[in-house]
Amino acid sequence: MASTPVIKKRVPASRSTVATKYAMAVSGLIMVSYLILHMYGNLKVFAGQQKFDEYSHHIRTFGEPILPYEGLLWIIRVALVASIVVHTWAAITLWRRNRAASGYQGGKRYHTSKGARGFQRSYASFTLRWGGIIIILFVVYHLLHLTANVVAPGGASDSPYERVVNGFEIWWVTVSYTIAVLAVGLHLWHGIWSALTTLGQNYSSTRLRSRLTPLSWFVSAVITIGFLLPPWAILLGITG
């Protein structure tokens, strides 16, 4: 009996798993760069209202008259939104491909006696997935609060400094902000290492021996602490 050969449809290089991982890594590092710059701006709250409001005004008028008012901010916003879309798309695509390739059924991909439910739950599949959802929800609220001035716990104000202080003087605002920032820190802890590994910067056979491990810890810790200092200093009355 003659057999009919199975012809697999070739996937374009731009849609391959390798290209998708590269897209996820690069978009993730773009967002890390933005977080570092954003953290620097947030720390200016310790300089007082005048300095903080001047900084907020300056980034909106930067590049004038070559750029329009808020021109630089809109360039950053478009690049950031594009990075978020690409990163989310890549994460979902890779998760689906991994799920299909591993024969994942009923949440029991790897059986183990250590897991409470009888199967392993990797750091990436659990923390990153739910952490990403928390981060997205927080970003929406954060923009409505401190950028659009639509949501105003503690009172609305035309002063960026007063919007920050008015909000973080409320304990539940600071606590919710802390939860979101910790989710970001955990996301970065794994994400930075994974992104640099994808880009060929990991030369170690094990993760613990990799030079990228302390680097990912350090960067995620600096960003986490840097974002948490202003709200807790305001809540505790140290500044503001």
N, CA, C and O of each residue as an XYZ file, in Angstrom:
960
protein
N       0.856     -1.203      0.000
C       0.000      0.000      0.000
C       0.887      1.246      0.000
O       1.811      1.349      0.807
N       0.617      2.169     -0.878
C       1.403      3.392     -0.952
C       0.955      4.359      0.138
O      -0.238      4.532      0.388
N       1.903      4.961      0.755
C       1.585      5.923      1.818
C       1.688      7.339      1.273
O       2.527      7.646      0.427
N       0.826      8.172      1.776
C       0.818      9.571      1.344
C       1.683     10.396      2.280
O       1.406     10.452      3.478
N       2.712     11.029      1.770
C       3.588     11.816      2.649
C       2.855     13.008      3.237
O       2.040     13.653      2.578
N       3.168     13.281      4.496
C       2.569     14.419      5.188
C       3.433     15.649      4.953
O       4.612     15.666      5.307
N       2.858     16.647      4.372
C       3.586     17.873      4.073
C       3.193     18.935      5.093
O       2.033     19.338      5.183
N       4.177     19.373      5.850
C       3.922     20.391      6.859
C       4.081     21.786      6.241
O       5.021     22.060      5.496
N       3.163     22.613      6.567
C       3.202     23.976      6.067
C       4.325     24.744      6.765
O       4.394     24.776      7.993
N       5.189     25.353      5.985
C       6.308     26.090      6.535
C       5.830     27.397      7.159
O       5.003     28.121      6.604
N       6.384     27.662      8.328
C       6.029     28.891      9.045
C       7.034     29.972      8.673
O       8.239     29.728      8.740
N       6.575     31.166      8.281
C       7.506     32.258      7.969
C       8.438     32.538      9.141
O       8.056     32.406     10.303
N       9.667     32.929      8.815
C      10.656     33.176      9.866
C      10.171     34.216     10.866
O      10.473     34.124     12.056
N       9.423     35.202     10.390
C       8.943     36.259     11.277
C       7.921     35.763     12.287
O       7.667     36.430     13.289
N       7.328     34.589     12.032
C       6.333     34.038     12.952
C       6.859     32.816     13.694
O       6.100     32.137     14.386
N       8.126     32.535     13.560
C       8.715     31.373     14.227
C       8.790     31.610     15.732
O       8.672     32.740     16.207
N       8.990     30.512     16.475
C       9.101     30.622     17.930
C      10.310     31.452     18.327
O      10.245     32.224     19.284
N      11.417     31.301     17.597
C      12.624     32.073     17.902
C      12.359     33.568     17.739
O      12.724     34.366     18.602
N      11.717     33.947     16.615
C      11.403     35.362     16.379
C      10.441     35.893     17.433
O      10.565     37.038     17.867
N       9.480     35.066     17.849
C       8.521     35.482     18.868
C       9.209     35.710     20.205
O       8.886     36.656     20.923
N      10.164     34.835     20.541
C      10.920     35.010     21.783
C      11.770     36.283     21.734
O      11.883     36.996     22.732
N      12.364     36.563     20.577
C      13.143     37.787     20.428
C      12.252     39.014     20.587
O      12.639     39.991     21.228
N      11.053     38.959     20.000
C      10.118     40.080     20.110
C       9.727     40.306     21.565
O       9.624     41.444     22.020
N       9.511     39.221     22.281
C       9.142     39.329     23.691
C      10.297     39.896     24.513
O      10.083     40.720     25.402
N      11.521     39.454     24.216
C      12.688     39.924     24.959
C      12.947     41.408     24.721
O      13.139     42.165     25.672
N      12.952     41.825     23.463
C      13.247     43.221     23.131
C      12.169     44.152     23.671
O      12.486     45.193     24.247
N      10.900     43.792     23.494
C       9.810     44.631     24.007
C       9.867     44.721     25.526
O       9.571     45.770     26.098
N      10.247     43.628     26.183
C      10.374     43.641     27.633
C      11.485     44.566     28.106
O      11.311     45.291     29.086
N      12.629     44.551     27.421
C      13.737     45.412     27.813
C      13.422     46.882     27.554
O      13.900     47.751     28.282
N      12.625     47.169     26.529
C      12.180     48.547     26.294
C      11.360     49.035     27.485
O      11.520     50.172     27.929
N      10.487     48.178     27.996
C       9.664     48.552     29.145
C      10.499     48.704     30.408
O      10.204     49.556     31.246
N      11.543     47.881     30.554
C      12.441     48.016     31.707
C      13.137     49.378     31.661
O      13.262     50.046     32.687
N      13.588     49.790     30.476
C      14.235     51.093     30.316
C      13.281     52.222     30.708
O      13.673     53.186     31.365
N      12.028     52.083     30.294
C      11.030     53.099     30.651
C      10.820     53.146     32.158
O      10.708     54.227     32.736
N      10.767     51.982     32.798
C      10.552     51.938     34.244
C      11.671     52.641     34.994
O      11.425     53.318     35.991
N      12.908     52.482     34.514
C      14.043     53.136     35.171
C      13.909     54.652     35.068
O      14.131     55.361     36.050
N      13.550     55.153     33.890
C      13.362     56.594     33.709
C      12.180     57.109     34.534
O      12.250     58.186     35.127
N      11.099     56.334     34.566
C       9.913     56.721     35.330
C      10.221     56.749     36.824
O       9.758     57.633     37.544
N      11.001     55.779     37.281
C      11.399     55.733     38.687
C      12.206     56.972     39.053
O      12.009     57.559     40.117
N      13.113     57.364     38.168
C      13.922     58.572     38.403
C      13.026     59.796     38.567
O      13.246     60.618     39.456
N      12.016     59.914     37.709
C      11.093     61.039     37.810
C      10.295     61.013     39.100
O      10.079     62.057     39.716
N       9.853     59.828     39.518
C       9.083     59.714     40.763
C       9.888     60.151     41.982
O       9.343     60.749     42.910
N      11.184     59.853     41.978
C      12.018     60.184     43.134
C      12.202     61.687     43.309
O      12.649     62.137     44.364
N      11.863     62.459     42.292
C      11.952     63.910     42.402
C      10.907     64.475     43.362
O      10.936     65.663     43.684
N       9.990     63.633     43.817
C       9.008     64.094     44.795
C       9.707     64.518     46.091
O       9.187     65.343     46.842
N      10.887     63.948     46.344
C      11.637     64.304     47.554
C      12.251     65.702     47.452
O      12.681     66.266     48.458
N      12.291     66.262     46.238
C      12.844     67.603     46.055
C      11.827     68.695     46.348
O      12.180     69.874     46.376
N      10.571     68.321     46.566
C       9.550     69.301     46.875
C       8.637     69.602     45.707
O       8.890     69.175     44.580
N       7.573     70.341     45.982
C       6.535     70.589     44.991
C       7.050     71.371     43.788
O       6.742     71.020     42.648
N       7.831     72.430     44.025
C       8.278     73.257     42.915
C       9.138     72.460     41.941
O       8.918     72.522     40.731
N      10.110     71.717     42.449
C      10.999     70.940     41.590
C      10.239     69.838     40.856
O      10.494     69.578     39.680
N       9.312     69.195     41.550
C       8.559     68.104     40.926
C       7.646     68.628     39.826
O       7.564     68.033     38.751
N       6.960     69.735     40.087
C       6.072     70.306     39.081
C       6.864     70.865     37.896
O       6.412     70.792     36.754
N       8.050     71.426     38.172
C       8.907     71.914     37.082
C       9.361     70.761     36.202
O       9.388     70.883     34.978
N       9.716     69.653     36.817
C      10.119     68.471     36.052
C       8.959     67.969     35.196
O       9.143     67.642     34.023
N       7.766     67.911     35.785
C       6.586     67.457     35.052
C       6.287     68.375     33.873
O       5.910     67.905     32.799
N       6.453     69.674     34.065
C       6.213     70.634     32.982
C       7.298     70.514     31.910
O       7.010     70.601     30.717
N       8.530     70.316     32.336
C       9.658     70.280     31.401
C       9.548     69.119     30.423
O       9.832     69.282     29.236
N       9.141     67.949     30.905
C       9.052     66.806     29.993
C       7.911     66.980     28.994
O       7.879     66.300     27.969
N       6.979     67.882     29.284
C       5.898     68.154     28.340
C       6.291     69.193     27.293
O       5.728     69.225     26.198
N       7.257     70.038     27.634
C       7.698     71.074     26.697
C       9.053     70.746     26.071
O       9.602     71.544     25.312
N       9.582     69.578     26.390
C      10.908     69.191     25.886
C      10.906     69.139     24.354
O      10.030     68.530     23.740
N      11.897     69.786     23.759
C      12.037     69.743     22.309
C      11.273     70.813     21.559
O      11.351     70.875     20.332
N      10.531     71.663     22.267
C       9.819     72.749     21.580
C      10.820     73.770     21.050
O      11.819     74.025     21.723
N      10.604     74.366     19.880
C       9.411     74.243     19.023
C       9.512     73.137     17.963
O       8.596     72.955     17.161
N      10.627     72.405     17.967
C      10.747     71.322     16.983
C       9.654     70.281     17.214
O       9.018     69.814     16.270
N       9.445     69.926     18.481
C       8.363     69.012     18.838
C       7.196     69.815     19.380
O       7.411     70.851     20.008
N       5.966     69.369     19.158
C       4.808     70.056     19.743
C       4.737     69.820     21.243
O       5.496     69.021     21.791
N       3.831     70.511     21.897
C       3.638     70.318     23.331
C       3.291     68.851     23.612
O       2.398     68.287     22.981
N       3.993     68.251     24.549
C       3.871     66.833     24.908
C       4.313     65.908     23.764
O       3.970     64.726     23.750
N       5.073     66.451     22.810
C       5.528     65.633     21.686
C       6.386     64.465     22.127
O       6.179     63.334     21.686
N       7.362     64.737     23.009
C       8.223     63.672     23.502
C       7.422     62.625     24.267
O       7.649     61.424     24.125
N       6.474     63.103     25.085
C       5.660     62.165     25.862
C       4.858     61.246     24.955
O       4.720     60.055     25.235
N       4.324     61.801     23.859
C       3.538     60.969     22.952
C       4.409     59.966     22.209
O       3.965     58.853     21.928
N       5.629     60.340     21.889
C       6.559     59.380     21.272
C       6.827     58.229     22.228
O       6.821     57.064     21.833
N       7.065     58.572     23.500
C       7.313     57.541     24.515
C       6.075     56.681     24.717
O       6.177     55.461     24.838
N       4.905     57.314     24.753
C       3.654     56.575     24.968
C       3.383     55.585     23.841
O       3.007     54.439     24.087
N       3.578     56.040     22.597
C       3.341     55.155     21.448
C       4.308     53.975     21.479
O       3.910     52.832     21.254
N       5.584     54.260     21.759
C       6.585     53.189     21.824
C       6.266     52.219     22.955
O       6.437     51.008     22.813
N       5.798     52.760     24.081
C       5.484     51.914     25.230
C       4.261     51.041     24.962
O       4.264     49.851     25.276
N       3.214     51.635     24.380
C       2.016     50.863     24.070
C       2.340     49.768     23.054
O       1.866     48.639     23.186
N       3.142     50.097     22.045
C       3.544     49.102     21.045
C       4.317     47.965     21.709
O       4.121     46.798     21.367
N       5.184     48.295     22.646
C       5.954     47.276     23.357
C       5.046     46.379     24.193
O       5.237     45.164     24.243
N       4.054     46.988     24.850
C       3.123     46.212     25.668
C       2.317     45.254     24.796
O       2.129     44.092     25.154
N       1.836     45.748     23.642
C       1.048     44.913     22.732
C       1.889     43.748     22.212
O       1.438     42.603     22.211
N       3.110     44.043     21.771
C       3.995     42.995     21.250
C       4.337     41.991     22.344
O       4.330     40.782     22.112
N       4.636     42.495     23.533
C       5.016     41.627     24.651
C       3.869     40.701     25.039
O       4.072     39.509     25.268
N       2.660     41.263     25.111
C       1.484     40.461     25.470
C       1.190     39.424     24.397
O       0.931     38.259     24.701
N       1.231     39.855     23.136
C       1.002     38.922     22.025
C       2.018     37.782     22.042
O       1.651     36.620     21.874
N       3.288     38.111     22.243
C       4.334     37.090     22.252
C       4.144     36.127     23.415
O       4.321     34.919     23.254
N       3.784     36.651     24.591
C       3.589     35.803     25.763
C       2.450     34.813     25.548
O       2.581     33.629     25.858
N       1.334     35.303     25.016
C       0.185     34.431     24.770
C       0.505     33.400     23.691
O       0.136     32.232     23.812
N       1.192     33.837     22.637
C       1.557     32.928     21.540
C       2.473     31.815     22.022
O       2.253     30.645     21.710
N       3.497     32.179     22.779
C       4.445     31.170     23.273
C       3.777     30.235     24.269
O       4.076     29.041     24.291
N       2.880     30.761     25.093
C       2.183     29.910     26.068
C       1.299     28.890     25.352
O       1.249     27.723     25.742
N       0.607     29.330     24.311
C      -0.251     28.422     23.550
C       0.562     27.358     22.828
O       0.177     26.189     22.807
N       1.671     27.752     22.241
C       2.519     26.786     21.540
C       3.118     25.777     22.512
O       3.198     24.585     22.213
N       3.534     26.260     23.670
C       4.101     25.372     24.675
C       3.052     24.405     25.204
O       3.335     23.232     25.443
N       1.851     24.909     25.381
C       0.736     24.079     25.861
C       0.391     22.986     24.851
O       0.166     21.835     25.223
N       0.353     23.357     23.565
C       0.020     22.384     22.527
C       1.120     21.344     22.342
O       0.834     20.171     22.101
N       2.378     21.772     22.454
C       3.500     20.861     22.216
C       3.724     19.878     23.355
O       4.272     18.795     23.145
N       3.302     20.251     24.568
C       3.589     19.418     25.737
C       2.457     18.461     26.087
O       2.578     17.674     27.025
N       1.366     18.523     25.345
C       0.239     17.642     25.660
C      -0.404     17.984     26.974
O      -0.840     17.106     27.719
N      -0.462     19.270     27.256
C      -1.027     19.767     28.517
C      -2.512     19.419     28.598
O      -3.293     19.787     27.721
N      -2.892     18.709     29.656
C      -4.288     18.303     29.816
C      -4.727     18.496     31.258
O      -4.114     17.991     32.198
N      -5.800     19.238     31.391
C      -6.427     19.372     32.713
C      -5.544     19.957     33.776
O      -5.743     19.680     34.959
N      -4.545     20.780     33.386
C      -3.685     21.408     34.384
C      -2.686     20.468     34.998
O      -2.117     20.803     36.037
N      -2.429     19.277     34.408
C      -1.512     18.319     34.996
C      -0.406     17.962     34.011
O      -0.286     16.825     33.555
N       0.386     18.965     33.706
C       1.460     18.740     32.754
C       2.578     17.913     33.374
O       3.022     16.931     32.780
N       3.039     18.300     34.567
C       4.086     17.570     35.258
C       3.556     17.113     36.612
O       3.157     17.936     37.436
N       3.552     15.821     36.837
C       3.070     15.290     38.105
C       4.187     15.327     39.137
O       5.353     15.095     38.815
N       3.822     15.621     40.378
C       4.786     15.665     41.454
C       4.076     15.465     42.779
O       2.892     15.776     42.911
N       4.786     14.956     43.739
C       4.212     14.759     45.071
C       4.378     16.002     45.940
O       3.816     16.078     47.033
N       5.160     16.991     45.448
C       5.424     18.194     46.237
C       4.331     19.249     46.078
O       4.067     20.019     47.002
N       3.710     19.282     44.930
C       2.671     20.278     44.696
C       1.387     19.926     45.427
O       1.025     18.755     45.542
N       0.711     20.943     45.913
C      -0.528     20.707     46.661
C      -1.598     20.052     45.807
O      -2.446     19.320     46.316
N      -1.557     20.315     44.510
C      -2.551     19.750     43.609
C      -2.017     18.559     42.817
O      -2.687     18.046     41.921
N      -0.823     18.131     43.154
C      -0.283     16.952     42.500
C       0.438     17.226     41.201
O       0.775     16.286     40.482
N       0.689     18.498     40.870
C       1.441     18.803     39.659
C       2.255     20.074     39.861
O       1.943     20.909     40.710
N       3.310     20.198     39.053
C       4.206     21.330     39.178
C       3.588     22.578     38.579
O       2.837     22.518     37.605
N       3.919     23.703     39.179
C       3.516     24.992     38.631
C       4.778     25.832     38.554
O       5.283     26.292     39.578
N       5.287     26.032     37.360
C       6.538     26.752     37.194
C       6.363     28.216     37.554
O       5.255     28.751     37.536
N       7.483     28.856     37.884
C       7.468     30.271     38.230
C       6.917     31.102     37.063
O       6.084     31.988     37.249
N       7.404     30.791     35.865
C       7.000     31.575     34.700
C       5.515     31.440     34.411
O       4.850     32.432     34.110
N       4.989     30.228     34.498
C       3.590     29.998     34.125
C       2.618     30.537     35.161
O       1.474     30.844     34.825
N       3.042     30.661     36.405
C       2.138     31.138     37.460
C       2.335     32.624     37.766
O       1.417     33.425     37.588
N       3.543     32.993     38.228
C       3.792     34.366     38.644
C       3.701     35.344     37.488
O       3.070     36.393     37.612
N       4.326     35.012     36.363
C       4.340     35.953     35.255
C       2.949     36.169     34.679
O       2.590     37.295     34.334
N       2.167     35.109     34.571
C       0.847     35.243     33.959
C      -0.067     36.128     34.788
O      -0.628     37.098     34.281
N      -0.216     35.792     36.067
C      -1.108     36.577     36.919
C      -0.495     37.919     37.270
O      -1.209     38.909     37.429
N       0.830     37.957     37.393
C       1.491     39.236     37.636
C       1.275     40.190     36.491
O       1.087     41.387     36.706
N       1.299     39.675     35.266
C       1.051     40.517     34.101
C      -0.343     41.117     34.104
O      -0.525     42.278     33.737
N      -1.325     40.331     34.517
C      -2.706     40.836     34.588
C      -2.823     41.930     35.643
O      -3.472     42.951     35.413
N      -2.195     41.719     36.804
C      -2.217     42.733     37.867
C      -1.568     44.022     37.377
O      -2.071     45.114     37.641
N      -0.457     43.896     36.665
C       0.265     45.069     36.175
C      -0.582     45.857     35.175
O      -0.635     47.086     35.241
N      -1.241     45.164     34.256
C      -2.067     45.840     33.254
C      -3.209     46.610     33.920
O      -3.470     47.763     33.576
N      -3.888     45.966     34.878
C      -4.978     46.638     35.585
C      -4.464     47.849     36.354
O      -5.121     48.889     36.404
N      -3.294     47.707     36.947
C      -2.717     48.809     37.710
C      -2.335     49.975     36.797
O      -2.556     51.133     37.150
N      -1.767     49.679     35.631
C      -1.364     50.734     34.699
C      -2.574     51.573     34.283
O      -2.483     52.797     34.189
N      -3.699     50.912     34.038
C      -4.924     51.629     33.660
C      -5.337     52.581     34.778
O      -5.618     53.753     34.523
N      -5.374     52.085     36.015
C      -5.742     52.928     37.152
C      -4.720     54.052     37.345
O      -5.092     55.196     37.606
N      -3.449     53.724     37.217
C      -2.369     54.684     37.428
C      -2.481     55.859     36.452
O      -2.285     57.014     36.831
N      -2.797     55.551     35.200
C      -2.950     56.598     34.188
C      -4.169     57.478     34.474
O      -4.111     58.698     34.321
N      -5.269     56.852     34.888
C      -6.477     57.617     35.209
C      -6.261     58.520     36.422
O      -6.860     59.590     36.527
N      -5.398     58.076     37.334
C      -5.162     58.828     38.562
C      -4.157     59.959     38.353
O      -4.500     61.129     38.521
N      -2.921     59.621     37.987
C      -1.839     60.592     38.002
C      -1.596     61.293     36.669
O      -0.943     62.335     36.632
N      -2.115     60.734     35.573
C      -1.904     61.370     34.273
C      -3.152     62.104     33.789
O      -3.110     63.299     33.495
N      -4.257     61.373     33.712
C      -5.489     61.984     33.194
C      -6.222     62.803     34.243
O      -7.063     63.633     33.899
N      -5.916     62.584     35.525
C      -6.573     63.305     36.625
C      -8.076     63.057     36.629
O      -8.859     63.928     37.010
N      -8.470     61.861     36.202
C      -9.883     61.477     36.182
C     -10.286     60.863     37.514
O     -11.298     61.245     38.101
N      -9.495     59.917     37.983
C      -9.695     59.313     39.303
C      -8.832     60.095     40.283
O      -7.631     60.252     40.061
N      -9.427     60.585     41.356
C      -8.683     61.474     42.253
C      -8.911     61.141     43.715
O      -9.591     61.896     44.410
N      -8.359     60.021     44.210
C      -8.462     59.759     45.650
C      -7.678     60.809     46.428
O      -6.512     61.069     46.134
N      -8.313     61.396     47.401
C      -7.655     62.445     48.170
C      -7.881     63.833     47.623
O      -7.532     64.818     48.273
N      -8.463     63.931     46.433
C      -8.743     65.245     45.863
C      -7.988     65.510     44.579
O      -6.799     65.207     44.477
N      -8.683     66.083     43.584
C      -8.061     66.407     42.310
C      -7.237     67.682     42.431
O      -7.483     68.514     43.305
N      -6.257     67.826     41.542
C      -5.418     69.019     41.555
C      -4.741     69.178     40.205
O      -4.448     68.195     39.525
N      -4.496     70.431     39.823
C      -3.747     70.698     38.603
C      -2.249     70.491     38.802
O      -1.494     70.426     37.832
N      -1.823     70.388     40.052
C      -0.417     70.180     40.369
C      -0.108     68.692     40.400
O      -0.718     67.968     41.187
N       0.826     68.200     39.565
C       1.209     66.782     39.606
C       1.694     66.357     40.992
O       1.426     65.241     41.437
N       2.409     67.253     41.666
C       2.915     66.939     43.005
C       1.766     66.702     43.974
O       1.777     65.741     44.743
N       0.771     67.588     43.932
C      -0.352     67.449     44.854
C      -1.172     66.202     44.550
O      -1.707     65.582     45.469
N      -1.283     65.820     43.271
C      -2.014     64.596     42.932
C      -1.313     63.378     43.529
O      -1.962     62.459     44.029
N       0.011     63.381     43.473
C       0.781     62.274     44.047
C       0.602     62.223     45.558
O       0.298     61.171     46.122
N       0.793     63.367     46.209
C       0.726     63.424     47.673
C      -0.689     63.132     48.167
O      -0.870     62.362     49.110
N      -1.694     63.743     47.532
C      -3.077     63.522     47.954
C      -3.467     62.051     47.871
O      -4.197     61.543     48.722
N      -2.975     61.375     46.841
C      -3.323     59.964     46.670
C      -2.642     59.065     47.676
O      -3.286     58.223     48.303
N      -1.325     59.242     47.835
C      -0.565     58.320     48.679
C      -0.687     58.611     50.167
O      -0.167     57.853     50.986
N      -1.358     59.684     50.527
C      -1.669     59.901     51.944
C      -2.779     58.968     52.407
O      -3.018     58.832     53.608
N      -3.451     58.332     51.473
C      -4.514     57.370     51.790
C      -3.893     55.975     51.838
O      -3.224     55.562     50.892
N      -4.110     55.254     52.927
C      -3.391     54.000     53.141
C      -3.703     52.949     52.083
O      -2.800     52.242     51.637
N      -4.976     52.833     51.670
C      -5.317     51.768     50.735
C      -4.770     52.038     49.333
O      -4.532     51.104     48.567
N      -4.572     53.314     48.997
C      -3.945     53.646     47.721
C      -2.487     53.181     47.735
O      -2.008     52.592     46.766
N      -1.791     53.448     48.834
C      -0.384     53.049     48.959
C      -0.245     51.530     48.987
O       0.671     50.979     48.375
N      -1.151     50.849     49.694
C      -1.085     49.386     49.776
C      -1.334     48.752     48.398
O      -0.614     47.840     47.993
N      -2.342     49.233     47.692
C      -2.630     48.682     46.360
C      -1.479     48.967     45.403
O      -1.135     48.129     44.569
N      -0.887     50.151     45.525
C       0.276     50.498     44.707
C       1.438     49.564     45.022
O       2.159     49.136     44.121
N       1.615     49.251     46.294
C       2.699     48.356     46.711
C       2.523     46.963     46.128
O       3.486     46.361     45.655
N       1.304     46.448     46.160
C       1.030     45.123     45.599
C       1.377     45.096     44.115
O       1.990     44.145     43.631
N       0.981     46.144     43.397
C       1.262     46.208     41.962
C       2.759     46.295     41.700
O       3.266     45.640     40.789
N       3.467     47.090     42.480
C       4.912     47.239     42.285
C       5.642     45.939     42.606
O       6.601     45.583     41.921
N       5.202     45.232     43.637
C       5.809     43.932     43.954
C       5.579     42.937     42.814
O       6.450     42.124     42.505
N       4.397     43.012     42.192
C       4.129     42.166     41.022
C       5.076     42.514     39.889
O       5.561     41.630     39.183
N       5.341     43.815     39.715
C       6.301     44.245     38.698
C       7.693     43.697     39.016
O       8.396     43.211     38.130
N       8.083     43.782     40.292
C       9.402     43.296     40.700
C       9.571     41.812     40.434
O      10.610     41.387     39.928
N       8.560     41.016     40.769
C       8.623     39.581     40.513
C       8.668     39.297     39.017
O       9.368     38.392     38.564
N       7.917     40.078     38.264
C       7.895     39.929     36.806
C       9.284     40.218     36.234
O       9.769     39.502     35.358
N       9.913     41.276     36.745
C      11.238     41.652     36.265
C      12.295     40.641     36.653
O      13.223     40.380     35.887
N      12.160     40.071     37.841
C      13.144     39.115     38.351
C      13.348     37.984     37.344
O      14.484     37.644     37.012
N      12.284     37.419     36.873
C      12.394     36.348     35.879
C      12.556     36.901     34.470
O      13.303     36.350     33.662
N      11.852     37.995     34.178
C      11.816     38.506     32.813
C      13.147     39.010     32.307
O      13.502     38.759     31.155
N      13.908     39.729     33.154
C      15.207     40.256     32.724
C      16.151     39.116     32.393
O      16.826     39.135     31.364
N      16.195     38.113     33.278
C      17.063     36.953     33.037
C      16.653     36.240     31.754
O      17.505     35.885     30.940
N      15.380     36.034     31.576
C      14.878     35.322     30.407
C      15.153     36.099     29.121
O      15.528     35.514     28.105
N      14.963     37.428     29.168
C      15.172     38.250     27.971
C      16.628     38.243     27.538
O      16.929     38.067     26.357
N      17.533     38.434     28.493
C      18.960     38.449     28.161
C      19.448     37.071     27.721
O      20.344     36.960     26.885
N      18.851     36.023     28.290
C      19.199     34.664     27.853
C      18.758     34.447     26.410
O      19.500     33.883     25.605
N      17.559     34.891     26.091
C      17.055     34.776     24.716
C      17.961     35.501     23.732
O      18.151     35.047     22.603
N      18.522     36.633     24.162
C      19.384     37.430     23.293
C      20.832     36.948     23.304
O      21.720     37.621     22.780
N      21.067     35.776     23.904
C      22.379     35.142     23.831
C      23.403     35.607     24.835
O      24.601     35.450     24.601
N      22.964     36.187     25.969
C      23.916     36.697     26.948
C      24.142     35.759     28.129
O      24.837     36.126     29.077
N      23.573     34.563     28.092
C      23.744     33.601     29.182
C      24.738     32.542     28.755
O      24.498     31.802     27.801
N      25.865     32.469     29.468
C      26.914     31.508     29.110
C      27.108     30.434     30.181
O      28.122     29.737     30.187
N      26.148     30.305     31.073
C      26.243     29.335     32.154
C      25.315     28.157     31.903
O      24.255     28.304     31.295
N      25.732     26.977     32.382
C      24.910     25.778     32.198
C      23.753     25.715     33.184
O      22.781     25.000     32.943
N      23.838     26.443     34.284
C      22.762     26.463     35.281
C      22.389     27.910     35.585
O      23.195     28.825     35.417
N      21.159     28.092     36.034
C      20.683     29.450     36.320
C      21.381     30.051     37.528
O      21.697     31.240     37.526
N      21.630     29.250     38.565
C      22.243     29.769     39.778
C      23.664     30.269     39.530
O      24.114     31.210     40.183
N      24.365     29.649     38.597
C      25.724     30.061     38.295
C      25.795     31.160     37.244
O      26.874     31.684     36.965
N      24.679     31.505     36.673
C      24.650     32.503     35.623
C      24.900     33.894     36.192
O      24.367     34.250     37.243
N      25.708     34.668     35.497
C      25.966     36.048     35.929
C      24.728     36.914     35.769
O      24.642     37.997     36.349
N      23.767     36.436     34.981
C      22.544     37.190     34.774
C      21.617     37.119     35.978
O      20.763     37.987     36.156
N      21.778     36.085     36.809
C      20.903     35.932     37.970
C      21.061     37.074     38.963
O      20.061     37.700     39.316
N      22.295     37.383     39.440
C      22.426     38.539     40.341
C      22.069     39.854     39.667
O      21.584     40.774     40.326
N      22.304     39.958     38.347
C      21.932     41.182     37.632
C      20.425     41.375     37.638
O      19.942     42.481     37.878
N      19.674     40.302     37.375
C      18.211     40.400     37.374
C      17.690     40.703     38.771
O      16.739     41.470     38.925
N      18.306     40.106     39.794
C      17.916     40.420     41.172
C      18.154     41.901     41.477
O      17.296     42.578     42.043
N      19.338     42.390     41.088
C      19.717     43.764     41.412
C      18.795     44.767     40.728
O      18.283     45.678     41.378
N      18.580     44.611     39.430
C      17.754     45.560     38.678
C      16.318     45.548     39.194
O      15.715     46.605     39.384
N      15.767     44.347     39.421
C      14.383     44.266     39.904
C      14.260     44.866     41.303
O      13.252     45.500     41.617
N      15.284     44.670     42.154
C      15.252     45.223     43.512
C      15.335     46.751     43.477
O      14.598     47.429     44.192
N      16.232     47.293     42.645
C      16.383     48.750     42.542
C      15.082     49.396     42.064
O      14.643     50.400     42.626
N      14.467     48.821     41.029
C      13.229     49.382     40.500
C      12.101     49.278     41.519
O      11.335     50.225     41.697
N      11.997     48.133     42.188
C      10.945     47.942     43.188
C      11.083     48.928     44.338
O      10.120     49.602     44.703
N      12.276     49.011     44.906
C      12.510     49.923     46.034
C      12.339     51.374     45.597
O      11.763     52.187     46.320
N      12.851     51.691     44.396
C      12.746     53.061     43.903
C      11.314     53.522     43.729
O      11.000     54.685     43.983
N      10.441     52.624     43.297
C       9.031     52.986     43.127
C       8.286     53.029     44.462
O       7.305     53.761     44.594
N       8.735     52.257     45.449
C       8.021     52.205     46.721
C       8.435     53.299     47.697
O       7.684     53.609     48.622
N       9.606     53.886     47.510
C      10.065     54.919     48.432
C       9.125     56.126     48.496
O       8.752     56.523     49.600
N       8.723     56.731     47.371
C       7.846     57.920     47.453
C       6.511     57.673     48.149
O       6.160     58.430     49.054
N       5.745     56.638     47.764
C       4.430     56.480     48.410
C       4.524     56.221     49.905
O       3.731     56.762     50.676
N       5.482     55.402     50.325
C       5.590     55.111     51.755
C       6.156     56.307     52.534
O       5.794     56.513     53.692
N       7.029     57.085     51.916
C       7.526     58.293     52.569
C       6.395     59.292     52.760
O       6.337     59.988     53.774
N       5.485     59.360     51.770
C       4.332     60.266     51.880
C       3.355     59.762     52.941
O       2.880     60.533     53.775
N       3.064     58.471     52.902
C       2.110     57.894     53.872
C       2.611     58.054     55.298
O       1.820     58.327     56.201
N       3.907     57.889     55.514
C       4.481     57.968     56.853
C       4.827     59.391     57.259
O       5.317     59.614     58.366
N       4.582     60.348     56.390
C       4.821     61.741     56.724
C       6.266     62.185     56.633
O       6.624     63.237     57.161
N       7.107     61.397     55.969
C       8.525     61.758     55.838
C       8.699     62.869     54.816
O       9.564     63.732     54.967
N       7.880     62.846     53.784
C       7.891     63.900     52.770
C       6.459     64.202     52.390
O       5.541     63.458     52.737
N       6.270     65.316     51.661
C       4.924     65.680     51.246
C       4.203     66.567     52.225
O       3.055     66.944     51.987
